[in-house]
Amino acid sequence: MGTVLGEMRNVPWHELQHAYGSASQVPGMLSRIAWGDGPTAEDALSDLGQWIAAPAVFDATVAAVPFLWELAATETVRDRAGVLELLAAILASGHDLHPEWTRAAHDAVVAGRPTAARLAADASSPEAEAQTHAPARAQAQARQQAVRDAAVRLLAAIDGHTCTACPPQAV
C-alpha cells in the first residue's frame, strides 16, 4: 500500500456527505489523527466522530472506515483505542433514510474483524520494551492495553451485531 492513508486521495470526498455537509474535510481529519500531536489527534477524532458516526452514518462514513482500520493498525497513531471506539460507534449507528449507508458502513466495520482480532491478541515484543525507559515503557504498556481492551469490545460488538439494515450472517 505504501504510506499510511496513501489511497485516501483516490476517494471523491467532495461528492460525499457527513452530518454537516460536504465531506471534503474528512481527509484532513484522518491526517490529523494519523500524524497530529496528542491534543490535535484527539480533537480530530472527536470531530470526525460527530461528522460520520453520531447521530447517524453517511456515505462519507463508508468511505472513511477502511482508513480508520488502517489507522487502528498503525502503531504510530497516538489514539488507536479511540479509533477502535469510533469504529464501534459506527457499528452501533445507522441512518433511517438511507439504510444502504447503514449496511455499507456496518459491512466495512465487520470487514476489519481480522485487524481487531490481531489487535486484541497483540503483545509488545520484549526486545522493544527492554529498550525503553521505565516511565515511557509504562505509558506504552498502558496505551497497548487500551488498544487491546478496545479491540476486545469491538470484536464482541461485531460478533453480536444485529440491526434491521444488516441481514443475519450465516454461521
N, C-alpha and C positions, 0 to 999 in steps of 0.2 A: 504494500500500500504506500510506503514512503513515509511521509511525515504525518504526525497527528493532525487530524482534520483535513488532510490533503484533498480529499474528494468533495469537501464542502462547496468548493467553487463550482461544481457541476450541478448544483441544485438551483432552480429558478426561484429563489427566496422571494423576490419582488412580486411573484404571481401567487404566493401563498398568504394565508391569513392566520393571525393569532388573536387572542382575546381583544386586543386594542387596535387591530387594523393590519397593515402590511407587515409581513414577516421579514422585511429586508434588513432589520437589525438583529435578527437571530444569529447570524454568523459571528457578529461582534460579541454577542453574549457568550456563545460557545468558546470563542477565542479567549475571552477574559477568564472563563472557568479553567481553560487549559493552561494559561500562562500567567494569569494575574497573581499578584501577591494575595495574602490571606483575605484581607477585607474586600479587595476588588473581586476576587473569585466568589466570595460569599455573597456579595451584593448581586453579582451577575446570576448566580444560581437561584437566588430568591426571585429576582425579576423574571428570569426565564420560566420559573415555576408558575408565576402569576400569568404569564403570557400563554403558555402552552398546556397547562395542566389544571389550573384552578380558575374558574369552577368547571371548565369543560375542556375537551380536547378539540383540536383543529387540524386542518390539513398540514399546517406547519409542524404540528406535533409529530405526525407520521414521518415527516422528513427529518426531524431532529433526533428521533430515538436512536437510529444507528450511530450517530455521533456521540450521543450520551453513553452508549455502550462502549464506544472507543475510549471515551474519557474515563469511564469507570475502570477500564483495564489498563490505563496508563499510570504507572507508579508515580510519575512526577506531578500529577494533578493533586492539588492540595486537599480537596474535599471530595474524595471518591465516595465516601459514605453518603454524603449529601447528594451526589449524582445518583447513587442507587436508590435513595429515598425519593428522588424526583421520578425515577422510573416506576417505583411502586405507586406514587401518586397518579401517574398517567394510567397505570393499570386499573386504578380504582375510579377513574373519571370516565366520563362519556360525553356525548353531545346528542341531545334528544332529536334535534332537527337533522342531524347528519350521522345516522348510525353507521354509515360506511367509514367515516373518520374514526369512530369509536373502534370498530372492528379492526381497521388497519393499524391504529395505534396500539391496540392490545396485542395484535399479532406480532408487531415489531418488538414489543417488550418481551413477549414469550419467546421469540426467536433468539433472544440473547441469553436464554436459560443456561447454556453451557458456560458462558462467561461468569454468570452468577455462581454456578456450582464450583467453578475453579476458584473464584474469589472467596467463597465460603470455606474452602478447604486449604487455601493458601497459607503457608507459614514462611516467615522470613528465613533466609539462609543464615546458619550460624556464622559463616565467614563474614557476611555483611554486618551482622550485629557486633561481632568482635572488633570491627574496625571503627566503630563509632564510640564516642564518649558516653558515659552513663546518662547524663540528662538528655542528650539527643537520642540515645537508644530508647529511653523510657517514652519519649514523645513519639518516636517512630512505632514502638510497640503499641501504644495507645491508639494511634491512627490506624494501624493494621487491624487491631481488634475491632475498632469501629467499622471498618470495611467488612470484616468477616461477619459481624453481627448484622449489618445492613443487608449483606448478601443472603444470609440465612433467612431473614424476614422476607426478602424479595422472593426467594425460592418458594417459601411457604405460600406467598400470595399468588405466584404463578401456578403452582401445583393445585391450589384450591380455587382458582379463578372461575367464576361463573358470572355471566351477565346476559341480558336479553339480546345484545348485539353479537355475542360470540356463541356459536353452537358448541355443544359439549364435545370434548376431544375423545376420539376413540382410544381405548386403552389396549 
